[in-house]
Amino acid sequence: MSKKNQVGLIISVFCIFLYFYFINIAPESNITERNIFQQLSPQGFAFYSKNPRDETFHFETEQHLQVPNMQMANFFGLKRTGRAQGIELGKFQEEIPKGNWKTCSSEKECKSVKKNLKINTIKKNKNFRSLEKGTYYIYSYKPLSWHFREYEASSTIKKNIAKVVLE
């Protein structure tokens, strides 16, 4: 490789690095609510990581779920059923009206709230191919910041619970 090609390659790699660097630090536009670099780049850095303060979801069911995906039973991610189930479980959240979520802050309270939840019925269709029919409980909560994990008073986490029956 000639010296001219090596310099060109180094400059190209450096420009690409700068482009992706400025995607994250450029201000957002008031019109598009995203910066111009993020519009040019389809996923930006959000593809590689997610905000640790985002809302977290936990599912409880008696049906067989193949998550997490990187298990021996899923051939270490080669079987796509686990990934599809995760996406389908996420679709449950869209189907539940805001008034059907109940709030609790301790395990004991959550168990009593769980018994009196309104049932959200969803018909099994093409959007729910890999999930089995049955009852699913969805818990959503904001994770406790690591700054406060040592304090007794902050050890309770406010959770929202909803019940979904897939028919």
C-alpha positions in Angstrom: 0.0 0.0 0.0 1.5 3.3 -1.0 2.1 6.1 1.5 -0.6 8.2 -0.2 -3.2 5.5 0.2 -2.2 5.0 3.9 -2.7 8.7 4.6 -6.0 8.7 2.8 -7.2 5.8 4.8 -6.1 7.3 8.1 -7.9 10.6 7.3 -11.0 8.7 6.2 -11.2 6.8 9.5 -10.6 9.9 11.5 -13.4 11.8 9.6 -15.8 8.9 10.3 -14.9 8.9 13.9 -15.5 12.7 14.1 -18.8 12.3 12.4 -20.1 9.8 14.9 -18.6 11.8 17.8 -20.5 14.9 16.8 -23.7 12.9 16.5 -23.8 12.6 20.3 -22.8 16.1 21.2 -24.7 18.2 18.6 -27.7 20.1 19.9 -31.2 19.0 19.0 -33.2 20.9 16.4 -36.6 22.4 17.6 -38.2 21.3 14.3 -37.1 17.7 14.2 -36.4 17.0 17.9 -33.2 15.3 16.8 -29.9 16.7 15.7 -29.1 16.7 12.0 -26.3 14.1 12.4 -28.7 11.7 14.0 -31.1 12.0 11.1 -28.3 11.1 8.7 -27.2 8.2 10.8 -30.1 5.7 11.2 -29.4 4.5 14.7 -26.5 6.5 16.1 -25.0 5.2 19.4 -28.4 4.3 20.8 -28.1 1.0 19.0 -25.2 0.0 21.2 -26.4 1.1 24.6 -29.5 2.3 26.3 -30.0 4.8 29.0 -29.7 3.0 32.4 -32.4 5.3 33.8 -35.0 4.2 31.2 -38.1 2.4 32.5 -37.5 -1.3 33.0 -40.0 -4.1 32.4 -40.3 -7.4 34.1 -42.7 -10.2 33.0 -44.2 -12.9 35.1 -46.1 -15.8 33.6 -46.6 -19.6 33.8 -46.1 -19.9 30.1 -42.8 -21.0 28.7 -40.6 -18.0 27.7 -37.3 -18.4 26.0 -35.6 -15.3 27.4 -32.8 -14.4 27.9 -31.8 -15.1 24.4 -28.2 -16.1 25.1 -28.9 -19.5 26.7 -27.9 -23.0 25.6 -31.6 -23.8 24.9 -31.7 -20.9 22.3 -28.4 -22.1 20.7 -26.7 -19.0 22.2 -28.8 -16.6 20.2 -29.1 -18.5 16.9 -32.7 -19.4 17.6 -34.8 -16.3 17.1 -37.8 -17.3 19.2 -36.5 -15.6 22.4 -35.9 -12.4 20.5 -39.4 -12.5 19.0 -41.0 -13.2 22.4 -39.2 -10.1 23.9 -40.6 -7.9 21.1 -44.1 -9.4 21.5 -44.0 -8.9 25.3 -43.1 -5.3 24.6 -46.2 -4.9 22.4 -48.4 -5.8 25.4 -47.4 -2.5 27.0 -48.9 -0.6 24.0 -52.2 -2.5 24.3 -52.8 -1.6 28.0 -54.8 1.6 28.7 -53.0 3.9 31.3 -55.9 3.5 33.8 -55.4 -0.3 34.0 -51.9 0.0 35.6 -51.9 -0.2 39.4 -49.0 1.0 41.6 -47.3 -0.6 44.5 -44.0 -0.1 46.4 -43.3 -3.3 48.3 -43.4 -7.0 47.5 -46.3 -7.5 50.0 -48.3 -4.7 48.6 -47.6 -5.9 45.0 -48.9 -9.4 45.9 -52.2 -7.9 47.1 -52.5 -5.5 44.2 -51.8 -8.3 41.8 -55.0 -10.2 43.0 -57.3 -7.3 42.2 -56.0 -6.2 38.8 -58.3 -5.5 35.9 -57.8 -8.0 33.1 -56.6 -6.7 29.7 -57.6 -9.2 27.1 -55.6 -9.4 23.9 -56.6 -11.7 21.0 -53.8 -13.8 19.6 -53.1 -12.7 16.1 -50.1 -12.2 13.7 -48.5 -9.8 16.2 -48.2 -12.5 18.8 -47.0 -15.6 17.0 -44.3 -16.9 19.4 -46.1 -16.4 22.7 -48.4 -19.0 24.2 -52.0 -18.2 25.2 -52.2 -17.5 28.9 -51.9 -14.9 31.7 -49.0 -12.4 31.8 -48.2 -9.9 34.6 -46.2 -6.9 33.5 -44.1 -4.9 36.0 -42.7 -1.5 35.0 -40.4 0.6 37.1 -37.6 3.1 37.0 -34.4 1.4 38.3 -33.0 2.6 41.6 -29.9 4.8 41.0 -26.7 3.3 42.3 -26.2 6.5 44.3 -29.0 5.5 46.7 -28.7 1.7 46.9 -27.1 1.9 50.4 -29.9 3.8 52.0 -32.7 1.8 53.7 -35.4 4.3 52.9 -34.7 4.2 49.2 -34.8 0.4 48.9 -38.4 0.3 47.9 -39.2 0.9 44.2 -42.5 2.2 43.0 -43.7 -0.4 40.5 -46.7 -0.4 38.1 -48.4 -3.7 37.4 -50.8 -4.8 34.7 -52.4 -8.1 33.9 -52.8 -9.3 30.3 -54.6 -12.4 29.1 -53.6 -13.6 25.7 -56.5 -15.5 24.1 
